[in-house]
Amino acid sequence: MSDVTNPQSAEYGILTDESFERSRRRIGIPERPLTPHNHEVTADGTRHFAFGYGDANPLWCDPDYGKNTRWGTLIAPPNFMYTMGENAAPPVSPEQKALLKGDPFAGLGSYQAVMEFEWFRPLTLGDRCQVVRAQVGVEEKPSKFGGRTAHVTNDFLFANGAGEIHAIQRGTWINAERHTSRANAKKADPIDFTTPYTDEQLAEIDAAYDAETRRGAETRYWEDVEIGDQIDKRVKGPLTVTDVIVWHVGWGMQLTPPGTFGISRTIRRKVPGLYPANSRNIPDTVQRLHWESERAAELGIPMNYDYGAMRETWLTHALTDWIGDDGWLWKLSCQHRKFNYIGDTTWITGKVVDKRQVTDEQGTRNEVHLELACTNQRGETNTPGTAVVLLPTREAAVEMPKPPADDLQSLLAHEIERFA
C-alpha cells in the first residue's frame, strides 16, 4: 500500500482512489481543533478582530454602548467564532484515531471554495465557546484549474459557554494536484500587478470610505424594506501585506499554531509539512503564500492573496451595518471563485431579492433575502453570496431562530444525515 502522506512517496501530492476512500472513512469522526486564539469574549479581543477587517461598530467594540441595545451587553461580531472554540467532542477510539492520522490529501494545494454560516444566538461579553469539528462529506469533481480535485466539506459546530447552540459553519475546500495547478496557471491570462493606482482611482476609494454609514440604533423595520433595495456599497482595499498582518492580530493564525522560534520548532517536529523550506532552506509556515509572492509563485499562483475568511467578514460587515443593532444576520453563504490578490480593491454590493414572513419549526421570522457580491477593480466577481437577515416589525422584535438540535453531538448527527 502506498503512503500518500509521505513526501518521499511517488504518490505524494497526487489524487488517488485510495485517498478518497481514506477521506470517506473519516466522516463524522470529531477532530481536535487547534488551541483557540480567544478563550473568552473580551472587549479587546472583539475590537482587535473587528478592526482587522475595518469594522468600528461600537456594538462589538464598546461595552457601554452594548448596555443600551436589545442585547444589554457587548456582543461579538458574527465571524468572531473563528477565533474561539474549546474542544467539546468526546474522546475518539484508537481505531478512529488511526483513521485521523495524516492527511489523505497531503501535498495537494488546498483552496477554500464555499463557506456557509447559520447563527442562532450571539456570543456575549465574558462568554466562552465550545466547538465540535468533523468532516461531513467528500466528493470528486473535475476542475479546469486543478484537474482532478477533491471537494471536502467540514463542519464547525459552536455552542456558547452554557452549551446553547451558537452557530453552524460549513466549509468546503478544493484539494487540487499542484503540478496540474501550475500547468493550468501558465495558460491563464496574465494579470498586471505593476501598474500603480492613479490619484483619481485612490480618490474614488477614499470617497467610498468617507461615505460609509452604519444603521446602528436607528431600527430598520421589515415593513420598510422593498425587493430591489440596495445595501450600502462598501470598499476594501487596495489590499496590502499590512492589512493581512493586522487581520492576523485579531484572527490568530488558524492553520499554523501560534508561536515562534522554540514553540514553532515543537510544532514542526510533530507536523513538518506545515513548515516547507523557503528559498534559503529555512522552514517557514505554509501560510506565508498569503504575504510572500515567491511562495505563491512556487505553487503556480501569480501573486500572494487574501484569505476567504477576510471576504466573509467583509460581507458580514456590510450586512450588519445595513440591518442595524436590532436586526439579526441568520444565514450567509459565499463562494470563493477567484483569488483576491495583494493590490486588489474589492467592492461589496448587495440587493434585496425577496422578503417573507415565515412560521415553522424554527420559529416565526420576518426574513429578508439578499444577493451579494465582492467585485474587484477588474470587474471580476470573486466572491458571490447570498444571505438571510431577520428584521423587526413595528409590532414585534426579532425572534431568534431555533437551531435544528439542542446540543453539539445531536447537531453533528443532524449534519451528517443532511449530507448523506
C-alpha positions in Angstrom: 0.0 0.0 0.0 1.4 3.4 -0.9 1.7 6.2 1.6 0.3 9.4 0.1 1.2 11.3 3.3 4.9 10.7 2.9 6.7 13.5 0.9 9.1 10.8 -0.4 6.3 8.7 -1.9 5.8 8.7 -5.6 2.1 9.4 -5.0 2.6 12.3 -2.6 0.6 15.3 -3.9 -1.3 13.0 -6.3 -5.0 12.3 -6.0 -5.7 8.6 -5.8 -8.8 6.4 -5.3 -7.2 5.3 -2.0 -7.1 9.0 -0.9 -10.8 9.4 -1.5 -11.6 6.2 0.4 -9.4 7.2 3.3 -11.2 10.6 3.4 -14.6 9.0 3.4 -13.8 6.8 6.4 -13.2 10.0 8.4 -16.7 11.3 8.0 -18.3 12.0 11.4 -15.1 11.4 13.4 -14.5 14.5 15.6 -11.1 16.2 15.0 -9.4 18.0 17.8 -9.5 21.8 17.0 -6.4 24.0 17.3 -6.0 26.0 20.5 -8.3 28.9 20.1 -7.0 32.4 19.7 -9.5 33.6 22.3 -10.9 31.5 25.2 -13.3 34.3 26.2 -15.2 37.1 24.6 -13.5 40.3 25.7 -13.8 43.9 24.6 -10.2 43.8 23.5 -10.5 40.6 21.5 -13.6 41.6 19.7 -12.2 45.1 18.9 -8.9 43.6 17.6 -10.9 41.2 15.4 -13.3 43.8 14.1 -10.6 46.4 13.4 -8.7 43.7 11.5 -11.4 43.8 8.8 -12.2 47.6 9.1 -15.3 47.5 11.3 -15.6 50.1 14.1 -19.1 49.1 15.1 -19.5 50.0 18.8 -21.8 47.0 19.3 -18.7 44.8 19.4 -16.2 47.4 20.5 -17.7 49.4 23.3 -19.3 47.6 26.4 -21.1 50.8 27.4 -22.8 51.1 24.1 -23.9 47.5 24.2 -25.7 48.0 27.6 -28.2 50.3 25.8 -29.1 47.9 23.0 -31.6 45.0 22.9 -28.7 42.7 23.8 -27.9 44.5 27.0 -24.2 43.9 26.6 -21.3 43.9 24.1 -21.7 41.1 21.6 -19.1 39.6 19.3 -19.1 40.1 15.6 -20.7 37.2 13.7 -17.4 35.7 12.5 -15.7 36.0 15.8 -16.3 32.3 16.4 -13.3 31.8 14.0 -11.1 32.8 16.9 -12.8 30.7 19.5 -13.8 27.1 20.2 -12.7 24.8 23.0 -12.9 21.1 22.1 -16.3 19.7 23.1 -16.1 16.3 21.3 -15.9 13.0 23.2 -12.6 11.1 23.1 -12.0 9.2 19.9 -11.4 5.4 19.9 -8.0 4.0 18.9 -9.5 2.9 15.6 -10.9 6.4 14.9 -7.6 8.0 15.9 -5.8 5.8 13.4 -8.2 7.0 10.7 -7.5 10.6 11.5 -3.7 10.2 11.3 -2.2 12.0 8.4 -4.0 13.9 5.7 -5.4 11.8 2.8 -4.7 14.7 0.5 -1.3 15.7 1.8 0.9 17.5 -0.7 -2.1 18.9 -2.6 -3.0 22.6 -2.9 -6.0 23.3 -0.7 -8.2 26.2 -1.5 -11.3 27.4 0.3 -14.3 27.3 -2.1 -17.6 27.6 -0.3 -18.4 28.8 3.2 -21.9 28.7 4.8 -22.9 30.1 8.2 -26.0 29.9 10.3 -26.2 31.9 13.6 -28.7 31.2 16.3 -27.6 33.4 19.2 -24.8 35.8 19.9 -21.6 35.3 21.9 -21.7 37.9 24.6 -19.1 39.7 26.8 -17.5 37.2 29.1 -18.8 34.2 27.2 -16.8 31.1 26.4 -17.3 28.9 23.4 -17.3 25.2 22.6 -16.8 23.5 19.2 -17.1 20.2 17.6 -15.3 19.8 14.3 -15.8 16.9 11.9 -15.7 16.1 8.2 -19.2 15.5 6.9 -18.6 14.9 3.1 -16.1 14.4 0.3 -16.8 14.5 -3.4 -14.6 14.1 -6.5 -15.1 16.8 -9.2 -13.1 17.9 -12.3 -11.7 21.4 -12.5 -10.2 23.4 -15.3 -7.8 24.9 -12.8 -6.7 21.8 -10.8 -7.5 18.8 -13.0 -8.8 16.1 -10.7 -10.0 17.6 -7.4 -11.4 16.5 -4.1 -14.1 18.7 -2.5 -14.0 18.2 1.2 -16.8 19.6 3.5 -16.1 20.1 7.2 -18.5 21.3 9.8 -17.6 23.5 12.7 -20.4 23.5 15.3 -20.3 26.1 18.0 -22.1 26.4 21.4 -21.7 29.1 24.0 -20.4 28.6 27.5 -23.8 27.4 28.7 -23.9 24.7 25.9 -26.5 26.5 23.9 -26.1 26.3 20.1 -24.4 29.4 18.8 -23.7 28.7 15.1 -23.0 26.2 12.3 -20.1 26.8 9.9 -19.9 24.5 6.8 -16.7 24.9 4.8 -15.8 23.2 1.5 -12.2 23.1 0.4 -10.9 22.1 -3.0 -7.8 19.9 -2.9 -6.0 20.0 -6.2 -2.9 18.4 -7.6 -0.4 21.2 -7.6 1.6 20.2 -10.6 -1.7 20.4 -12.6 -2.5 23.8 -10.9 0.9 25.1 -12.0 0.4 23.9 -15.6 -3.1 25.4 -15.9 -2.0 28.7 -14.2 0.5 29.2 -17.0 -2.4 29.1 -19.5 -4.3 31.8 -17.7 -4.4 35.3 -19.0 -1.6 37.3 -17.3 -2.6 39.9 -14.7 -0.9 43.3 -14.5 0.5 43.7 -10.9 2.8 46.5 -11.7 0.7 49.5 -12.9 0.2 51.9 -10.0 -3.2 53.2 -9.0 -3.9 56.7 -10.3 -4.6 59.6 -7.9 -8.2 59.6 -9.3 -8.7 55.9 -8.5 -7.4 56.3 -5.0 -9.6 59.4 -4.5 -12.7 57.3 -5.5 -11.7 54.6 -3.0 -11.2 57.2 -0.2 -14.5 58.9 -1.1 -16.2 55.5 -0.6 -14.6 55.1 2.8 -15.6 58.6 3.8 -19.2 57.9 2.8 -19.6 54.8 4.9 -22.6 54.8 7.2 -23.9 52.5 9.9 -27.6 51.9 10.7 -26.8 51.3 14.4 -29.6 52.3 16.8 -31.9 53.5 14.1 -34.1 50.5 13.7 -34.6 49.1 10.2 -38.1 47.6 10.0 -39.1 44.7 7.8 -42.1 46.7 6.5 -39.9 49.4 5.1 -37.7 47.1 3.0 -38.6 46.6 -0.7 -37.4 44.0 -3.2 -34.7 45.7 -5.3 -33.3 47.8 -2.4 -29.5 48.0 -2.4 -27.4 47.7 0.7 -24.8 50.5 1.2 -21.8 49.9 -1.0 -18.6 49.0 0.8 -14.9 49.1 -0.4 -12.0 47.1 0.9 -8.6 47.8 -0.5 -6.2 48.2 -2.1 -5.2 45.1 -0.2 -1.7 45.3 1.3 0.5 42.9 3.3 0.0 45.2 6.2 -3.8 44.5 6.0 -3.1 40.8 6.2 -0.8 41.3 9.2 -3.4 43.4 11.1 -6.0 40.8 10.2 -3.9 38.1 11.9 -3.7 40.2 15.0 -7.4 39.7 15.6 -7.9 36.4 13.8 -4.9 34.5 15.0 -3.0 32.1 12.8 -5.7 29.4 12.4 -3.7 26.9 10.3 -0.3 27.1 11.8 -0.4 27.0 15.6 0.7 30.4 17.1 4.2 30.8 18.5 7.7 31.4 17.2 11.2 30.0 17.5 11.3 27.2 20.0 7.5 27.0 20.1 7.2 26.6 16.3 10.1 24.1 16.4 8.0 22.0 18.8 5.1 22.0 16.3 7.5 21.4 13.3 8.8 18.2 14.9 5.2 16.9 15.0 3.9 18.3 11.7 6.9 19.1 9.4 4.6 19.6 6.4 3.3 22.8 8.0 6.8 24.4 7.5 8.1 24.0 4.0 11.5 25.5 3.4 11.9 28.8 1.7 14.5 29.8 -0.9 17.2 29.9 1.7 16.2 26.4 3.0 14.6 27.9 6.2 11.4 26.2 7.3 8.5 28.6 7.4 4.8 28.4 7.7 2.7 27.2 4.7 0.6 30.3 5.3 3.3 32.6 4.0 1.9 32.3 0.5 -0.6 35.0 1.7 2.2 37.5 2.2 5.1 36.1 0.3 4.8 36.4 -3.5 7.7 34.0 -4.0 5.9 31.2 -2.2 2.7 31.9 -4.2 4.7 31.6 -7.5 6.1 28.3 -6.4 2.6 27.0 -6.2 1.6 28.3 -9.6 -0.2 31.4 -8.2 0.8 34.7 -9.8 0.7 36.8 -6.6 0.1 36.3 -2.9 -3.6 36.8 -1.9 -6.1 37.2 1.0 -8.0 34.6 3.0 -11.5 33.6 2.1 -12.4 34.4 5.7 -11.5 38.0 5.1 -14.1 38.4 2.4 -16.6 36.6 4.6 -16.1 39.2 7.3 -16.3 42.0 4.7 -19.7 40.7 3.7 -20.9 40.5 7.3 -19.6 44.0 7.9 -21.7 45.3 5.1 -24.8 43.4 6.2 -24.6 44.2 10.0 -24.1 47.9 9.2 -27.2 47.7 7.0 -29.6 45.9 9.3 -28.7 47.8 12.5 -28.5 46.8 16.1 -32.0 45.3 16.2 -31.6 43.0 13.2 -30.0 39.6 13.1 -27.8 38.0 10.4 -29.1 34.5 10.3 -27.6 32.9 7.2 -24.6 33.7 4.9 -23.3 31.6 2.0 -20.5 32.6 -0.3 -18.4 31.0 -3.0 -14.7 31.9 -3.3 -14.2 31.6 -7.1 -11.2 33.7 -7.8 -8.1 34.9 -5.8 -8.2 38.3 -4.3 -4.6 39.4 -4.8 -2.4 41.8 -2.9 -3.0 45.2 -4.5 -6.6 44.4 -5.5 -9.6 46.5 -4.4 -12.9 44.9 -3.5 -16.3 46.5 -3.8 -19.0 44.8 -1.7 -22.6 45.2 -3.0 -25.9 43.6 -2.3 -29.6 43.8 -3.2 -32.8 42.5 -1.7 -34.3 39.7 -3.8 -37.1 38.5 -1.5 -38.9 39.2 1.8 -41.0 36.7 3.7 -42.9 36.2 6.9 -42.4 32.6 7.9 -43.6 30.4 10.8 -42.2 26.8 11.0 -40.3 24.5 13.4 -37.6 27.1 13.7 -40.0 29.8 14.9 -41.6 32.9 13.4 -39.4 35.1 11.3 -39.5 38.2 9.2 -36.9 37.4 6.6 -35.1 39.5 4.0 -33.2 37.6 1.4 -30.2 39.2 -0.4 -27.8 38.5 -3.2 -24.2 39.7 -2.5 -21.0 40.2 -4.5 -17.4 41.0 -3.9 -16.1 42.5 -7.2 -12.5 43.6 -7.9 -11.2 46.6 -9.8 -11.0 44.5 -12.9 -14.8 44.0 -12.8 -14.4 40.3 -11.8 -16.8 38.9 -9.1 -14.5 36.8 -7.0 -17.0 36.0 -4.2 -20.7 35.9 -4.9 -23.0 35.1 -2.0 -26.5 35.1 -0.5 -27.8 36.0 2.9 -30.9 35.9 5.0 -31.4 38.6 7.6 -34.1 38.9 10.2 -35.6 42.3 10.9 -38.1 43.5 13.5 -41.6 44.7 12.6 -43.2 47.7 14.2 -45.2 45.2 16.3 -42.5 42.8 17.4 -38.8 42.4 17.9 -36.7 39.8 16.0 -37.4 36.3 17.3 -34.1 34.3 17.3 -34.2 31.2 15.1 -34.2 27.8 16.7 -31.3 25.5 15.9 -32.1 22.0 14.4 -30.7 20.3 17.6 -30.2 21.2 21.2 -26.6 20.1 21.7 -23.5 19.7 19.7 -23.5 15.9 19.4 -27.1 15.9 18.2 -26.3 18.7 15.8 -23.4 16.7 14.3 -25.7 13.7 13.7 -28.2 16.1 12.0 -25.5 17.5 9.7 -24.1 14.0 8.7 -27.7 12.9 7.9 -28.2 16.1 5.9 -25.2 15.5 3.7 -25.9 11.7 3.4 
